[in-house]
Amino acid sequence: MKQLLLLLLIVQTAAISASPYAKCDLKKVNYELTYQEEIRIHVDNDKVIKVYDEEVNIENISEVINEKLRRYDNEVALSMNVSIIVDAIVSEDFINLIKEEIKKTPIRLVNLQRNIIENYSPNGQLTQKLINQYNSLIQNWNQLDDSQRYYRQIELDFVESVNQRMNLRQKLEAERLPGYLPFVAKPEPKTEISQQLIEKWSNSSNVRLFLNEVNISQSEFNTLNHDEIKSYYLIKLIENEEKIQEVYLQL
């Protein structure tokens, strides 16, 4: 009799657990389901913008995203990210306008994907479409003042690879490879180091320090005799759509 009662209890417990009405932590489930969700903004070469596959004007991007986020609590919204997926010749200036709209939403995680670069293979055929993207990137960089010229590593690698694979005729017809790119030549070292720069390197979260080519922490930098630093040069990168300065110091 005891065995029969035990068996019935086990069956009943299993049935309750399998029931769609069984109690669970709905907030936790909702968070797990939405944590990986990504808002995708696609921009084609004609600057047509689509959010959630709906065509929108650039000034309405934040409104559309905020409307979609109303079904989530703040914790979930902050964990989500936006991917801006752009075609070949969309300019950096236009992308920055989209980023400004995203700043009007709770979302702070943004990444940029250039379709053709994400799918690029150094072993594939070098097409005119790839060369057009190569030209577009160089044109965008050339339009920027040196102080505003930051690079995504994936784009630097793409330009370097395409340049190495082009034949002489293609190189003559394409944009000239700029000498300012970090894989072409190291930036010219600077010898004037102000106290303002020292303070920035000591405290900024967007600075990465190297001493004689070796990565050091800001704490290690602060223990140095800064008067002994002879020169420095910068490599400016975009990582997770944040501007980062790599500072290379020489004693």
C-alpha atoms as a printed R data frame, in Angstrom:
    type eleno elety resid chain resno      x      y       z
1   ATOM     1    CA   MET     A     1  0.000  0.000   0.000
2   ATOM     2    CA   LYS     A     2  2.829  2.398   0.901
3   ATOM     3    CA   GLN     A     3  4.537  1.617  -2.414
4   ATOM     4    CA   LEU     A     4  1.314  2.388  -4.300
5   ATOM     5    CA   LEU     A     5  0.897  5.739  -2.517
6   ATOM     6    CA   LEU     A     6  4.549  6.629  -3.233
7   ATOM     7    CA   LEU     A     7  4.080  5.795  -6.921
8   ATOM     8    CA   LEU     A     8  0.939  7.962  -7.124
9   ATOM     9    CA   LEU     A     9  2.793 10.864  -5.477
10  ATOM    10    CA   ILE     A    10  5.635 10.639  -7.999
11  ATOM    11    CA   VAL     A    11  3.214 10.557 -10.955
12  ATOM    12    CA   GLN     A    12  1.263 13.548  -9.587
13  ATOM    13    CA   THR     A    13  4.464 15.585  -9.047
14  ATOM    14    CA   ALA     A    14  5.630 14.849 -12.576
15  ATOM    15    CA   ALA     A    15  2.262 15.867 -13.994
16  ATOM    16    CA   ILE     A    16  2.334 19.193 -12.148
17  ATOM    17    CA   SER     A    17  5.886 19.899 -13.344
18  ATOM    18    CA   ALA     A    18  4.905 19.179 -16.960
19  ATOM    19    CA   SER     A    19  1.746 21.273 -16.803
20  ATOM    20    CA   PRO     A    20  1.813 24.521 -18.799
21  ATOM    21    CA   TYR     A    21  0.177 26.155 -15.773
22  ATOM    22    CA   ALA     A    22  2.921 25.103 -13.344
23  ATOM    23    CA   LYS     A    23  4.357 28.034 -11.370
24  ATOM    24    CA   CYS     A    24  7.648 29.477 -12.618
25  ATOM    25    CA   ASP     A    25  9.665 32.654 -12.443
26  ATOM    26    CA   LEU     A    26  8.140 34.470 -15.410
27  ATOM    27    CA   LYS     A    27 10.487 37.452 -15.122
28  ATOM    28    CA   LYS     A    28 13.517 35.173 -15.313
29  ATOM    29    CA   VAL     A    29 12.123 33.323 -18.327
30  ATOM    30    CA   ASN     A    30 11.320 36.621 -20.058
31  ATOM    31    CA   TYR     A    31 14.865 37.856 -19.407
32  ATOM    32    CA   GLU     A    32 16.458 34.685 -20.770
33  ATOM    33    CA   LEU     A    33 14.303 34.791 -23.900
34  ATOM    34    CA   THR     A    34 15.055 38.432 -24.674
35  ATOM    35    CA   TYR     A    35 18.643 38.728 -23.465
36  ATOM    36    CA   GLN     A    36 20.000 37.578 -26.816
37  ATOM    37    CA   GLU     A    37 17.571 39.695 -28.849
38  ATOM    38    CA   GLU     A    38 19.195 42.076 -31.253
39  ATOM    39    CA   ILE     A    39 17.676 45.119 -32.907
40  ATOM    40    CA   ARG     A    40 18.875 45.227 -36.493
41  ATOM    41    CA   ILE     A    41 19.019 48.432 -38.494
42  ATOM    42    CA   HIS     A    42 19.788 47.945 -42.165
43  ATOM    43    CA   VAL     A    43 21.002 50.782 -44.396
44  ATOM    44    CA   ASP     A    44 21.376 50.221 -48.129
45  ATOM    45    CA   ASN     A    45 23.517 52.180 -50.589
46  ATOM    46    CA   ASP     A    46 20.622 54.561 -51.275
47  ATOM    47    CA   LYS     A    47 20.461 55.371 -47.537
48  ATOM    48    CA   VAL     A    48 17.127 53.613 -47.120
49  ATOM    49    CA   ILE     A    49 16.846 52.661 -43.423
50  ATOM    50    CA   LYS     A    50 14.882 49.699 -42.120
51  ATOM    51    CA   VAL     A    51 14.264 48.862 -38.446
52  ATOM    52    CA   TYR     A    52 12.605 45.498 -37.769
53  ATOM    53    CA   ASP     A    53 12.240 45.312 -41.600
54  ATOM    54    CA   GLU     A    54 10.111 48.488 -41.540
55  ATOM    55    CA   GLU     A    55 11.319 51.445 -43.590
56  ATOM    56    CA   VAL     A    56 11.789 54.533 -41.401
57  ATOM    57    CA   ASN     A    57 13.154 58.050 -41.684
58  ATOM    58    CA   ILE     A    58 16.385 58.664 -39.806
59  ATOM    59    CA   GLU     A    59 14.710 61.060 -37.329
60  ATOM    60    CA   ASN     A    60 12.168 58.354 -36.386
61  ATOM    61    CA   ILE     A    61 14.668 55.630 -35.462
62  ATOM    62    CA   SER     A    62 14.634 56.355 -31.716
63  ATOM    63    CA   GLU     A    63 10.831 56.557 -31.689
64  ATOM    64    CA   VAL     A    64 10.486 53.134 -33.362
65  ATOM    65    CA   ILE     A    65 13.033 51.489 -31.042
66  ATOM    66    CA   ASN     A    66 11.520 53.011 -27.885
67  ATOM    67    CA   GLU     A    67  8.077 51.806 -28.932
68  ATOM    68    CA   LYS     A    68  9.416 48.250 -29.310
69  ATOM    69    CA   LEU     A    69 11.189 48.437 -25.926
70  ATOM    70    CA   ARG     A    70  8.012 49.275 -23.994
71  ATOM    71    CA   ARG     A    71  7.199 45.569 -23.693
72  ATOM    72    CA   TYR     A    72 10.457 44.958 -21.757
73  ATOM    73    CA   ASP     A    73 11.553 46.124 -18.345
74  ATOM    74    CA   ASN     A    74 14.574 48.432 -18.061
75  ATOM    75    CA   GLU     A    75 17.001 45.657 -17.121
76  ATOM    76    CA   VAL     A    76 16.182 43.710 -20.278
77  ATOM    77    CA   ALA     A    77 16.258 46.808 -22.494
78  ATOM    78    CA   LEU     A    78 19.741 47.720 -21.245
79  ATOM    79    CA   SER     A    79 21.003 44.196 -22.029
80  ATOM    80    CA   MET     A    80 19.885 44.356 -25.645
81  ATOM    81    CA   ASN     A    81 22.044 45.633 -28.482
82  ATOM    82    CA   VAL     A    82 21.673 47.276 -31.867
83  ATOM    83    CA   SER     A    83 23.463 46.099 -34.992
84  ATOM    84    CA   ILE     A    84 23.747 48.647 -37.771
85  ATOM    85    CA   ILE     A    85 24.169 46.657 -40.979
86  ATOM    86    CA   VAL     A    86 25.316 48.835 -43.861
87  ATOM    87    CA   ASP     A    87 25.974 48.251 -47.537
88  ATOM    88    CA   ALA     A    88 29.181 49.162 -49.301
89  ATOM    89    CA   ILE     A    89 29.212 52.927 -49.773
90  ATOM    90    CA   VAL     A    90 27.309 54.226 -46.732
91  ATOM    91    CA   SER     A    91 29.435 57.001 -45.232
92  ATOM    92    CA   GLU     A    92 30.698 57.240 -41.668
93  ATOM    93    CA   ASP     A    93 28.909 60.572 -41.263
94  ATOM    94    CA   PHE     A    94 25.549 58.979 -42.080
95  ATOM    95    CA   ILE     A    95 26.264 56.104 -39.674
96  ATOM    96    CA   ASN     A    96 27.048 58.638 -36.927
97  ATOM    97    CA   LEU     A    97 23.639 60.293 -37.454
98  ATOM    98    CA   ILE     A    98 22.020 56.901 -36.828
99  ATOM    99    CA   LYS     A    99 24.115 56.438 -33.675
100 ATOM   100    CA   GLU     A   100 22.909 59.806 -32.388
101 ATOM   101    CA   GLU     A   101 19.337 58.576 -32.749
102 ATOM   102    CA   ILE     A   102 20.170 55.348 -30.874
103 ATOM   103    CA   LYS     A   103 21.525 57.453 -27.989
104 ATOM   104    CA   LYS     A   104 17.954 58.676 -27.458
105 ATOM   105    CA   THR     A   105 16.991 55.106 -26.422
106 ATOM   106    CA   PRO     A   106 18.015 53.063 -23.330
107 ATOM   107    CA   ILE     A   107 20.292 50.896 -25.497
108 ATOM   108    CA   ARG     A   108 24.027 51.408 -25.100
109 ATOM   109    CA   LEU     A   109 25.432 48.359 -26.918
110 ATOM   110    CA   VAL     A   110 25.954 49.116 -30.596
111 ATOM   111    CA   ASN     A   111 27.960 47.357 -33.278
112 ATOM   112    CA   LEU     A   112 28.484 48.076 -36.945
113 ATOM   113    CA   GLN     A   113 28.597 45.457 -39.673
114 ATOM   114    CA   ARG     A   114 29.489 46.201 -43.261
115 ATOM   115    CA   ASN     A   115 27.881 43.319 -45.141
116 ATOM   116    CA   ILE     A   116 30.594 42.823 -47.695
117 ATOM   117    CA   ILE     A   117 33.418 42.928 -45.130
118 ATOM   118    CA   GLU     A   118 31.723 40.540 -42.695
119 ATOM   119    CA   ASN     A   119 31.408 37.997 -45.524
120 ATOM   120    CA   TYR     A   120 34.814 38.663 -47.083
121 ATOM   121    CA   SER     A   121 37.190 35.740 -47.589
122 ATOM   122    CA   PRO     A   122 40.857 36.296 -48.536
123 ATOM   123    CA   ASN     A   123 40.635 33.036 -50.468
124 ATOM   124    CA   GLY     A   124 37.610 34.080 -52.527
125 ATOM   125    CA   GLN     A   125 37.459 35.944 -55.824
126 ATOM   126    CA   LEU     A   126 38.496 39.607 -55.765
127 ATOM   127    CA   THR     A   127 35.431 41.223 -57.329
128 ATOM   128    CA   GLN     A   128 34.769 44.808 -58.394
129 ATOM   129    CA   LYS     A   129 32.225 45.023 -55.571
130 ATOM   130    CA   LEU     A   130 35.005 44.353 -53.053
131 ATOM   131    CA   ILE     A   131 37.207 46.974 -54.700
132 ATOM   132    CA   ASN     A   132 34.309 49.457 -54.552
133 ATOM   133    CA   GLN     A   133 34.065 48.876 -50.775
134 ATOM   134    CA   TYR     A   134 37.839 49.320 -50.524
135 ATOM   135    CA   ASN     A   135 37.533 52.652 -52.382
136 ATOM   136    CA   SER     A   136 34.616 53.774 -50.227
137 ATOM   137    CA   LEU     A   137 36.458 53.190 -46.958
138 ATOM   138    CA   ILE     A   138 39.528 55.103 -48.134
139 ATOM   139    CA   GLN     A   139 37.362 57.982 -49.395
140 ATOM   140    CA   ASN     A   140 35.596 58.150 -46.021
141 ATOM   141    CA   TRP     A   141 38.919 58.211 -44.145
142 ATOM   142    CA   ASN     A   142 40.348 60.870 -46.486
143 ATOM   143    CA   GLN     A   143 37.398 63.170 -45.726
144 ATOM   144    CA   LEU     A   144 38.147 63.125 -42.010
145 ATOM   145    CA   ASP     A   145 40.539 65.376 -40.158
146 ATOM   146    CA   ASP     A   146 43.443 63.403 -38.688
147 ATOM   147    CA   SER     A   147 42.151 63.975 -35.140
148 ATOM   148    CA   GLN     A   148 38.831 62.326 -36.088
149 ATOM   149    CA   ARG     A   149 40.300 59.398 -38.024
150 ATOM   150    CA   TYR     A   150 39.555 56.227 -36.045
151 ATOM   151    CA   TYR     A   151 39.629 52.708 -37.491
152 ATOM   152    CA   ARG     A   152 37.817 49.419 -37.031
153 ATOM   153    CA   GLN     A   153 40.353 46.610 -37.088
154 ATOM   154    CA   ILE     A   154 38.188 44.478 -39.392
155 ATOM   155    CA   GLU     A   155 38.156 47.335 -41.931
156 ATOM   156    CA   LEU     A   156 41.920 47.843 -41.706
157 ATOM   157    CA   ASP     A   157 42.453 44.121 -42.284
158 ATOM   158    CA   PHE     A   158 40.051 44.198 -45.243
159 ATOM   159    CA   VAL     A   159 41.781 47.157 -46.929
160 ATOM   160    CA   GLU     A   160 45.225 45.639 -46.379
161 ATOM   161    CA   SER     A   161 44.141 42.260 -47.787
162 ATOM   162    CA   VAL     A   162 42.392 43.726 -50.847
163 ATOM   163    CA   ASN     A   163 45.380 45.955 -51.606
164 ATOM   164    CA   GLN     A   164 47.751 42.983 -51.462
165 ATOM   165    CA   ARG     A   165 45.548 40.979 -53.840
166 ATOM   166    CA   MET     A   166 44.990 43.669 -56.493
167 ATOM   167    CA   ASN     A   167 47.051 43.556 -59.667
168 ATOM   168    CA   LEU     A   168 48.891 46.627 -60.961
169 ATOM   169    CA   ARG     A   169 46.030 47.764 -63.213
170 ATOM   170    CA   GLN     A   170 43.511 47.477 -60.369
171 ATOM   171    CA   LYS     A   171 45.781 49.455 -58.025
172 ATOM   172    CA   LEU     A   172 46.196 52.226 -60.604
173 ATOM   173    CA   GLU     A   173 42.418 52.503 -61.025
174 ATOM   174    CA   ALA     A   174 41.585 52.244 -57.296
175 ATOM   175    CA   GLU     A   175 42.002 54.806 -54.516
176 ATOM   176    CA   ARG     A   176 45.644 55.282 -53.550
177 ATOM   177    CA   LEU     A   177 46.546 53.525 -50.295
178 ATOM   178    CA   PRO     A   178 47.024 56.350 -47.731
179 ATOM   179    CA   GLY     A   179 50.333 56.570 -45.937
180 ATOM   180    CA   TYR     A   180 48.578 57.457 -42.681
181 ATOM   181    CA   LEU     A   181 47.064 53.964 -42.202
182 ATOM   182    CA   PRO     A   182 48.730 52.213 -39.240
183 ATOM   183    CA   PHE     A   183 49.606 49.068 -41.229
184 ATOM   184    CA   VAL     A   184 51.348 51.232 -43.896
185 ATOM   185    CA   ALA     A   185 53.523 53.241 -41.525
186 ATOM   186    CA   LYS     A   186 53.675 53.993 -37.820
187 ATOM   187    CA   PRO     A   187 52.353 57.437 -36.908
188 ATOM   188    CA   GLU     A   188 54.965 60.123 -36.523
189 ATOM   189    CA   PRO     A   189 56.123 60.222 -32.841
190 ATOM   190    CA   LYS     A   190 55.384 63.402 -30.908
191 ATOM   191    CA   THR     A   191 57.730 64.784 -28.281
192 ATOM   192    CA   GLU     A   192 55.578 67.455 -26.628
193 ATOM   193    CA   ILE     A   193 53.657 65.909 -23.724
194 ATOM   194    CA   SER     A   194 51.401 68.220 -21.770
195 ATOM   195    CA   GLN     A   195 50.132 67.742 -18.236
196 ATOM   196    CA   GLN     A   196 46.639 67.534 -19.713
197 ATOM   197    CA   LEU     A   197 47.704 64.494 -21.765
198 ATOM   198    CA   ILE     A   198 49.301 62.864 -18.714
199 ATOM   199    CA   GLU     A   199 46.058 63.262 -16.764
200 ATOM   200    CA   LYS     A   200 44.026 61.858 -19.652
201 ATOM   201    CA   TRP     A   201 46.274 58.798 -19.970
202 ATOM   202    CA   SER     A   202 46.127 58.292 -16.209
203 ATOM   203    CA   ASN     A   203 42.357 58.318 -15.877
204 ATOM   204    CA   SER     A   204 40.509 57.768 -19.143
205 ATOM   205    CA   SER     A   205 38.773 54.422 -19.625
206 ATOM   206    CA   ASN     A   206 39.206 54.777 -23.400
207 ATOM   207    CA   VAL     A   207 43.001 54.758 -23.312
208 ATOM   208    CA   ARG     A   208 45.248 51.721 -23.679
209 ATOM   209    CA   LEU     A   209 48.916 52.272 -22.759
210 ATOM   210    CA   PHE     A   210 52.093 50.686 -24.106
211 ATOM   211    CA   LEU     A   211 55.603 51.338 -22.850
212 ATOM   212    CA   ASN     A   212 58.339 50.366 -25.330
213 ATOM   213    CA   GLU     A   213 55.687 48.252 -27.150
214 ATOM   214    CA   VAL     A   214 54.641 46.403 -23.938
215 ATOM   215    CA   ASN     A   215 51.093 46.867 -22.628
216 ATOM   216    CA   ILE     A   216 51.014 48.468 -19.154
217 ATOM   217    CA   SER     A   217 48.188 49.376 -16.782
218 ATOM   218    CA   GLN     A   218 47.296 52.911 -15.811
219 ATOM   219    CA   SER     A   219 48.538 52.131 -12.295
220 ATOM   220    CA   GLU     A   220 51.938 51.188 -13.717
221 ATOM   221    CA   PHE     A   221 51.918 54.331 -15.843
222 ATOM   222    CA   ASN     A   222 51.244 56.472 -12.753
223 ATOM   223    CA   THR     A   223 54.372 55.103 -11.040
224 ATOM   224    CA   LEU     A   224 56.595 56.230 -13.920
225 ATOM   225    CA   ASN     A   225 58.660 59.368 -13.938
226 ATOM   226    CA   HIS     A   226 56.705 61.078 -16.707
227 ATOM   227    CA   ASP     A   227 59.581 63.476 -17.411
228 ATOM   228    CA   GLU     A   228 61.541 60.499 -18.767
229 ATOM   229    CA   ILE     A   229 59.053 59.835 -21.574
230 ATOM   230    CA   LYS     A   230 60.804 60.919 -24.765
231 ATOM   231    CA   SER     A   231 58.008 60.518 -27.291
232 ATOM   232    CA   TYR     A   232 54.665 58.909 -28.047
233 ATOM   233    CA   TYR     A   233 52.385 58.086 -30.944
234 ATOM   234    CA   LEU     A   234 48.701 57.148 -31.122
235 ATOM   235    CA   ILE     A   235 46.756 54.470 -32.920
236 ATOM   236    CA   LYS     A   236 43.052 55.311 -32.882
237 ATOM   237    CA   LEU     A   237 40.574 52.435 -33.038
238 ATOM   238    CA   ILE     A   238 36.838 51.845 -32.812
239 ATOM   239    CA   GLU     A   239 35.966 48.864 -30.618
240 ATOM   240    CA   ASN     A   240 32.333 48.011 -29.871
241 ATOM   241    CA   GLU     A   241 31.588 51.356 -31.519
242 ATOM   242    CA   GLU     A   242 33.577 53.173 -28.815
243 ATOM   243    CA   LYS     A   243 36.618 55.271 -29.706
244 ATOM   244    CA   ILE     A   244 39.826 53.887 -28.173
245 ATOM   245    CA   GLN     A   245 43.288 55.418 -28.196
246 ATOM   246    CA   GLU     A   246 46.308 53.166 -28.005
247 ATOM   247    CA   VAL     A   247 49.201 55.262 -26.682
248 ATOM   248    CA   TYR     A   248 52.695 54.004 -27.476
249 ATOM   249    CA   LEU     A   249 55.268 55.558 -25.144
250 ATOM   250    CA   GLN     A   250 59.035 55.550 -25.594
251 ATOM   251    CA   LEU     A   251 61.528 56.180 -22.793
